Amino acid sequence: MRELRKDQQIDLNALNPDLDTLIVGLGWKINSVDQDFDLDTSAFMLTNTNEIRNRDDFVYYNNLIDPSGALEHSGDSITGSNSGDAEQIKINIFKIPPEIGHITFVVTIHDADIRNQTFGQVENAYIRLVEPKSDTELLRYNLGNEFSEARSIVLGDLFRKDNHWSFDAVGVPFSGGLDAISQDFNLRVNKE
């Protein structure tokens, strides 16, 4: 297992040349017992020019599977997890449409503005990539404390270059929630 730092990239095919499926796991613990927290994991399937083709290429708690079957979200965990992943997205590499060059992973705090919540109240947040056949953790990016004011974070980007898939530990904070990030991709979120 490799632990990545912010902005570090790694070639996944170099780690595992036979890679055909991945589990992207996200976990966290809440350090506030006085409030309910609901963190949400999302993935945006983007073209090589970082544009979203349509709304169905956005996988989150209200759209668990994209039409190609490449991404499958495990569903919304409203409490997190004391051990292991709170939410996962399964990726079938061979089903990713050829025009998709990036899959960007985001974590947001649901209703963060209303509840006045930030990632400063979250600890041990991470994203990790697992090869499911052998249950081998390929890499992990631990967020640390640098996102204390953020309400959402672009965690990482799985990208294709020269028919190889690599992962970039992006680590970009947003002050808004899922709506703000979705608007960057010209999408509106259906929260119902």
N, C-alpha and C positions, 0 to 999 in steps of 0.2 A: 504494500500500500504506500502510496506517495501522498504526502501532505503538501498542498499547494499554498502559495501566498498570493495575495491580491495581484492581478495582472500576469500571473504566471500561466503559461500554456504548456500542454502536454499532448503528444501524439498518441491517441488511444490504440491505433492499429499497431504501433510499435510495441506497446505493452501486451497486446493480444491480437495477433494477425487474423485469427479466426472469429473475431467479434461479430456476432449477429444480433444479439439482444443486450440491452442494458437496463438496469434499474437505477433510476435517479432518486435517491432517498434524501429527505430533508427532515431534520430533527431540531428540537429546541426544548428548553425548560423555561417556565415562567418564574421569576423571582418575586412576584407580588401575590400574596395569598388573599388580598382584599378585593381583587377585581377578576372578572372573567376575561380571558384573552382568547382570541380565535385567529390563528395565523393561517393563511391560505397560500398554497403553492399553485403556480400557474406556469404554463409553457406557451411560447409564441413560436410557431413555425414560420420562418421568414425566407425570402428568396436570397440569392447571392448578393443582392443590392440592399438587403435589410428591410424589405418591404413585406407586408403581410398580404397574401393573395385575397383572402376573404375571412369572414368571421369564424368559419369552421376550423381554421388553422390555429385557433386559440383554445387551448385545453385548460380547464379550470373546474371548480366545484359544480358548475351548472352545464358543463359540456365535457364529459369525462373521456370521450373517445373522438379522435378526429376521423373524417370520412375515409382516409386511406388505411386506417387501422394501425398506423405507425406509432401513435401515442395513446396510452391508456392510463388515466389518472385513477388512483386508488380510492378517491372520495375524500370528503371534507372531514378532518379531525378537528373538533372544536376545543380540545383540551391539551393537545400536544402529547408528549410521551416522556415518561421518566427514564426509559431505556429503549434504544432503537429508534427507527424512523417513525415520525408522526404521519407523514404523507409520502407517497411514492408515485413516480411516473415511470411506467414501463415503456421502453422504446424498442421497436422492431426495426433494426437498421435497414433491412432489405425492403421494407414497405415505405420508407421515406421517399416521397415523390422526387424525381430527379431535379425539379426546379427549386427544391428547398435546399438552401445552403447553410442555414442556421436554425438552431432551436435554442431559444433564450429562456432561461429559468428565472422566475421571480418569486419572492415571498413578500406577502403584505399582511398587515394587521387589519383585520376586518373592523370597520367602524372606528378606526383609530382617532379620527378627528372628533367624533362625538364623545368617545370615552377618554380622550386626552392621553393616548397610549403611544409609546415609542419603543424602539428596540433597546433602549436603555433599561427597560424592565424585563428584557428577555436575556437568558444566558445559555451558553453552550449551543448556540445555533450553528448549523453546518449544512453543507450539501456534500453528498458523496455519490460516487458511481460504482456500481456493483455489477460484476458479470454473474448472472443468475444461475447458470448451469453448475458452476463450481462454488457459487456463493463467495467469490473472491472480491474483496473491496479493492478497486483499482486506484482510486484517489479520493481525497477528502479535502475540502476547503472549510476551515473553521473561521467563523466571522469575527470573533474577538469583540472588543469593546469600541471599535472605531465608528459604529453606526448608532450611537446612543440617541441621536435626535431624529433618526429616520423613522418613517412610518411604512416604508416599503423599500426593498432592495433588489436590484438586478444582481442575482448571485453568480450566474455563469452562462456561458455560451458554448454549445456543442456546434462545431462548424466543420464543413467539408472543404478540403483543399486537395487537389490532385488525387481524388478518390480515396483520401484518408480522412478519418474523423478525428478531430482534436477537441480538447476542452480548454476553455479560457476562464480562469477565475476572475470574473469581472469586478464584483464588489462595488457597485455604484448605488449610493443611497438616493432616495426620493423623499421629499417631505409630504407628498400626497399618497393616497392609497392606490388600490387597483384601478380606480377610475382614471387617476392621473397618468399611470403608466400606459393604460389602454389607449388613452387619448393621444399619446405619443405615437402609437401605431394606427391612429385614426379609427379606433373601435369604440363602441359603447358597450358597457358591461350590463348584462341582464342578471341582477342579483337575486331574483326570485326563484 
